[in-house]
Amino acid sequence: MNLEILPNEILLHLFQYFNSIDLLHIFYGLNSRFNFLLYKEVRFYRVKFTFVSKRHFDMICQQHLPFIANRIIALDLSDHRDTPQQIVLFLSYIPSFSRFTQLRSLTLFDLHSYESLLKLLDECRHLNNLTHLDIHSCSLSIDQVNFQLIVDNIWSLPKLINCSLRIKFQKYHLLYLPTIISLSLESITMYYGQLKMNQINQLFKYTPRLKHLQTIGTSINDDYMPSPLTILIDLNIYFSDCSDYSKMIVFLQNIPNLRCLDINIPSELIDGYQWKYIIRIYLPKLKTFRLKMCKRLPFDNIIQESIDRLIDSFRNIFWINECQWYVRCFAYNRRIHLHTVSQLISWFPATRFDLW
């Protein structure tokens, strides 16, 4: 079939099925009509430079970006080992983000330069339509980082709705909370540092519209002071320290409008009767429940009896008929693991384990 006989409307519809980089590589230069459509009529571009060749990267930045920058709505940059120094090169080609007037989503992969990160965040101030920021697999040396500055710069972006921070420090696991109030942020993923439950209260103080929170490494304060989190509807949380799970239950009691709960408790087993009470009394709006628990038993405990008691607590009308939430349980190395069936087992022991 000869594409040139198709009307512009059909061609523009077909273009939507192409990756933006492939689209420019394949169709630009065929004739003046295609060039016009690519530069003037394509409404939006999603430019993902992850795993792109250096030759294609240079071609897009040098030849095409000046003509399509104002129609790019999503941009992915990566300093992965397969694309080393890509972010620095991009900043040399595009020293200012002021051209990206429609950019809504910015994703940064494998960034290891504090200076580049600060430069990018500073340029984000030019992005009046930026709603999504994802800093993924970022590793920084603690000696060079003012993390408070990073967080406050992000919280100061006026239209940012969704922010994901997956930052790893080379020496320590520190956590800084914002000191600037964001009236736009509604969804946050925090994969860095140790977040204490009192700090969650502080996070909401500076993020009053926060509806979706995902965090790992949460620990329970001895002096935890509960505070109502009535706006939160979606919580994904990993309790790295659950030595006093009664306080964790108090924490959940203060989220009455929660609709989705994904919770990982690696050091405690809470039976189905307790979860049933918590959900019915304190989480009446919960629709999605994903649970992962694990606990090592002392040698004087009989594993099979403990598993039977735990499983039986989830065998009732509430779990099977009303909610249709099902669990599976296995034991390995004197540890009992319990997961809801929607949870994937992220590891498998090298040796055979018992499965129920």
Buried (B, 14 or more C-beta within 10 A) or exposed (E): EEEEEEEEEEBBEEBEEBBBBEBBBEBBEEEEEBBEBBBEEBEEBBBBBBEBEEEBBEBBBEEBBEBBBEBBBBBBBBBBEEBBEBBBBBBEEBEEBBBBBBBBBBBBBBBBBBEBBBBBBEBBBBBEEBBBBBBBBBEBEEEEBEBEBBBBBBBBBEEBBBBBBBBEBEEEEEBBBBEEEBEBBBBBBBBBBBBBBBBBBBBBEBBEEBBBBBBBBBBBBEEBEBBEBEBBBBBBBBBBBBEBBEBBBBBBBBBBBBBBBBBBBBBBBBBBEEBBEBBEEBBEEBEBBBBBBBBEBEEEEEBEEBBEEBBEBBEEEBBEEEBEBEBBBBBBEEBBBBBBEEBEEEEEEEEEEEEE
